């Protein structure tokens, strides 16, 4: 493969890295030193499109990271551009600032691939840069029982599966909603039934949306002022998202659109969960 800009001493490193991604990840059709997109001023050493419409880029350098990549990372984050970026570099035990550069790459979501004499080691995997811009959850501000799942949701989202990341938050919202319905009912916090009105018959399989509609209608809001109608209405409005996050995307443009929407949903759902936890403390 011909390289126009890559120093000659790194040609073999690039070729071996390309072979690695072909053999281990099933990726092919790599382009060499070509622009990734007309709107993005970036020509990595290698890049290819994956089956799920992401773009995998490999920059071959002498070290694990260079500050020249900072602007590329920032641009992808701002524009929700779905790139997985790796830096491939030759083994050099005496390299200065090795740990500092590897840590900088990890912080920026850039994968690091060390090409050794007889093996290739992925020091850490690349994240999808378009998803790095999602706001931190900060699980420590939530009650202990929620923290593990919230941390899993965040790592799942940033790790390249925003659909599953959102779904984890929605499941926590739904579980808390059902718990509120059950406890408020048992504690006598519902309004008296109207003449001729029957008690709602709720089952374990009753849809989340129906659960929220019943709660809004039957909760005595004077006894539970924190669980006011506007808050419950916002929970009700996200209930349909519980089942519509998994639609498969069919193009790069649709992937960008979907991930942009999911970042907003992820942040909003996390905020709603926090508000609902606070509002339900009395119950």
QUIRA-V971038 format. One record per backbone hydrogen bond with DSSP energy under -0.5 kcal/mol. CO is the residue of the C=O (numbers start at 1). NH is the residue of the N-H. Records with the same first field share a line. If there is no record, write none. Layout:
# QUIRA-V971038
CO = NH + NH
This chain:
# QUIRA-V971038
7 = 10
8 = 11
10 = 14
11 = 15
12 = 16
13 = 17
14 = 18
15 = 19
16 = 20
17 = 21
18 = 22
19 = 23
20 = 24 + 25
21 = 25 + 27
22 = 26
31 = 47
37 = 40
39 = 41
40 = 37 + 42
42 = 36
44 = 33
45 = 33
46 = 58
47 = 31
48 = 56
50 = 53
54 = 50
55 = 57 + 84
56 = 48
57 = 86
58 = 45 + 46 + 60
59 = 61 + 88
61 = 90
66 = 69
67 = 70
69 = 73
70 = 74
71 = 75
72 = 76
73 = 77
74 = 78
75 = 79
76 = 80 + 81
77 = 80
80 = 82
81 = 83
82 = 55
83 = 85 + 129
84 = 57
85 = 111
86 = 59 + 88
87 = 113
88 = 61
89 = 115
92 = 95
95 = 98
97 = 101
98 = 102
99 = 103
100 = 104
101 = 105
102 = 106
103 = 107
104 = 108
105 = 110
106 = 109
109 = 127
111 = 87
112 = 114 + 123 + 124
113 = 89 + 115
114 = 116 + 121
115 = 91
119 = 116
121 = 114 + 123
124 = 112
127 = 85 + 129
128 = 131
129 = 132
131 = 134
138 = 141
139 = 142
143 = 146 + 147
144 = 147 + 148
146 = 150
147 = 151
148 = 152
149 = 153
150 = 154
151 = 155
152 = 156
153 = 157
154 = 158
155 = 159
156 = 161
157 = 160
158 = 128
161 = 165
162 = 166
163 = 167
164 = 168
165 = 169
166 = 170
167 = 171
168 = 172
169 = 173
170 = 174
171 = 175
172 = 176
173 = 177
174 = 178
175 = 179
176 = 180
177 = 181
178 = 182
179 = 183
180 = 184
181 = 185
182 = 186
183 = 187
184 = 189
185 = 188
189 = 220
194 = 197
200 = 202
203 = 206
207 = 211
208 = 212
209 = 213
210 = 214
211 = 215
212 = 216
213 = 217
214 = 218
215 = 219
218 = 191
219 = 221
220 = 223 + 224
224 = 227
226 = 228
228 = 232
229 = 233
230 = 234
231 = 235
232 = 236
233 = 237
234 = 238
235 = 238 + 239
236 = 240
238 = 241 + 242
239 = 242
240 = 243
241 = 244
251 = 255
252 = 256
253 = 257
254 = 258
255 = 259
256 = 260
257 = 261
258 = 262
259 = 263
260 = 264
261 = 265
262 = 266
263 = 267
264 = 268
265 = 269
266 = 270
267 = 271
268 = 272
269 = 273
270 = 274
271 = 275
272 = 276
273 = 277
274 = 278
275 = 279
276 = 280
278 = 281
280 = 283
